[in-house]
Amino acid sequence: LAYQLELSHIEVRASQRRARSLIVAENCRRVWWTLFYADRYFSLVSSDPQVSPAIHESTYRVGFPRTMREATPPPPLQRPGDSSGNVRTDGEFPRYNDHDVILWFQSAIPLSLLMGHLAHQCRAAEQLFRGGLAERSTDALWEDAEWLAALSEFVKSFLVIDAELAQWRLQLNAACTMSSSLPSSSEAARSNTSPGNAHSTRDVTLFHRELQYHGLVIIHQCLALYAYEKLRLNISVLSSICTSLLWLESTATLAWRKVVRSADIIRTRTHARASELANARASATGTMPDGAAPEPEWELCAPHMPFILYLSAK
């Protein structure tokens, strides 16, 4: 449907771009990148080897989401009460700072690309190692030029994903540093610079990205271990034609340590966050340590949370 509506090329359709308002164009960008994120996520977590990302990276031309100017919220309007006598005001409904929404996209887009690359890598491993292809004799492997070319591409993709993970780690560190330098929500509320839930929204986004990063590390390292185990008997011979296999061999020696570390971080931080929320609800003030209102239950019930916790437990 998104392709039919041409959301995939909103930046290059000149006639449509002139007829489209800036707000509509921005909403189209956000819808597209949300679909992109969902496509990559469900492709990665699917256990069906036939399922791969539906959106190819060469089939769209969509700019990154941009910050829209914050409109001043209208004064609270009293709404008529219902039959039970309850009364709600406009101010009681949640409203997010657009800068925090952009932070979500800025961290979700590189995450989506990484998930897509890992999903393709899982499918490539399925094709490379099915039916004992890697356990054939050395002569049979040397004569299979197509399989050797696929193996070389597979291992080179590991190097690319390794670099992408390191780059995303640096971006997350920078985002966390920037977030910690911003005023807390209680301070922002007193200065009337932003809505009271702004800091908690940034905090929740970065909390989930941290867990997702370590989930990708577990998948990446386990896939490297799987490939090494399949190639272990012939790796010294094959490395003469595919030198990247030397990287795979050195990676396997540290892989379990990285897997265990990431699994421990996921469990520890999730437990700490759950305890923090529970304590905030049980406290007399009902606020977080920084003065913000506690986040609702869905913070720990997001669609990716069961999968990440499953990874850390398994």
Steps between C-alpha positions, in 0.01 A plus 500: 500500500785738581654431159165558329468834679859576388617570852825336393585787265355809664826692452530450121145546370526870415135557404371327809756676717371838389140400568573348841512710814811488716311338787355227277846433354647471849224263609572289190868478597412389851250240378755360254783467755260345753406238238869451422574436868213249532602321179857453621399398851249231401737366234776459757292328768320266260606137523394438140808501272275604210409828671729788403461880507233616256662843448823489304743783574519601131123541456431819693604865508374640829667768707547470874224645722543863594398696806173686464448822690321440827157657509397664824241272663162663557387567858330201663133478410259348748314206348154401616503214746371157411222312678735412785581864563864474384638807326806506271688796358710533185807538718462145629569346159868423421694722264857437386772750430582480129874503570451177695305350209791585268740337747295181465539505121868598513575194711246268332621547141858368550350227721264405215785483249699278737202270557454468124866416444492238776177352358665466158807348668286237673339408165844484336623262772197279437593476132874450560485226759182308418535132423860476618639714218787621720587147616598377153854396416761764437513417128122531469505840671780628276312394187178679605585855386145626556498381862844652565385835360191490723717413800734792430207741475348354818817555707556850356145588608598397853776760494256767378247418772776503760595854394135610491445375855807689619380817326151472649653445844681834465176671393315357801776615733478851355120503534523384863757769577282766338192377686675507837600864440139607441291626793280252681127514440435655839744781417350539153151519641605773745659703219208431260744405223348166410225258600551315826539160335778604259795361693328171578424453129869542409594272786262224388624521139864466601419223749341290224776577250760381750319168540452467124869565441597215731237277337666559163841426653370162621357411157813617318741310725290182506482506121880535487535201733260297287694581182833422668375163624385409149832604344738402779638185340582672169566856615880480464469384140220738403672805654752499215223597258282686750729693733201642692465159662801589714283773656223246560742270682626778727143620564387155612751501787332807657140444386368321807643766728313769305180295498509446877578866566212623282259247653594613851455867406154432356383316811657744746367818336153360440473389863628837620251687283210280612593552864529874446153517348351280772656710775378820333143373493520387860647827626288772651580749223474254211797656318833381364828609666528793256150623583326367189182296512563122477465354152202270436520120488557490123857619550600143591241336272617641165493241215878456499536446876396129514740419216792682662432339839472161328842556340661589831344199675578249226 
